[in-house]
Amino acid sequence: MPPLTTVYKQINSSTITTDVYLPEHPPSQSNNGLYPVLINIHGGAFMLGHSSMVSMPQITDCLARGWIVLCPNHRLCPGIDVRSGAMADIRDLLGWIYDGSLDKFLEKQEQGEHKYKTDTDRVMAFGTSSGGFLALALGYDTPRPPRAILNFYGAVHFTHPFWHAPLPHVKSKLPGDGFAPEFLQRVYTEFPIPTTSGISLEGQSEGQSAPNKPDFSRPRDAFALTQIANGTVLDAIFPSACGDVCEIDPVARIEEGFPPTAIVHGDADRMVPVDVSRKLFEVMKEKGVECELVEVPGEDHTFAMGMEVGSRAWEVSRRGFEFLERVIWA
């Protein structure tokens, strides 16, 4: 069943939407007809991607649990920094759920006797890659965090040397002479700030079909892949003029009372090394946060998009969703 789509925020001429997936059946637990809600945030290095670039098998799994799943868009860097753009947008989406706006939208969609009403005591956040960071960012500087968080190979621990290291395996996919600076700079003049782009970095493994490959005739694709190749992503998404990167880094912001969090990460990740998730897990344990780290053997970055249901990677990574299930019904 295709998702419903609605606007959850408008700002500076940017109209920001979320896809809404509705389960066919109520939750298995007795819940007075209320539905838990999962926010599912796409990846793309904060500069690429859109709400459809998520794993449909994972969404199907969540719908079978009786959860409503929201897949939002958000403003993309670098025309706006990540704190002012994507972080603010996803936090506003969380507030939009809590203030009853999602329920008002769902009331208008009701057909027959099947009514959807959200359980605002059981709102969860999940994201992959940059979306994992955005899910974690809902755990601090928000009036009411989600009940639980699931982070798949998220970008964290920004003081790690990796974040300034070039990535030769990405560089090898760029034209040998690079791109003209004036061509790349065109991303800074886009108005309104875009909330979607043609590709993400999700599932871009060898043999990936063409539609999700970068198109270097587009400045945004060329800009994003150049920053990743050169180790300058942080400079692009949170320039030093915006503040100290530790202000937004979950590793530096975890405190006692942070929502229970599961982390899933491939131990062969070349785009976001598993060491950053190990550090996040270590800090969470030190702060007394309920947490779990699931390392998926042999998997590289964005493996979730290429998993086959029932595969080893699927079964191992599914422990993250079991964690959410356990926490919200505890």
Disulfide bonds with the S-S distance in Angstrom:
none
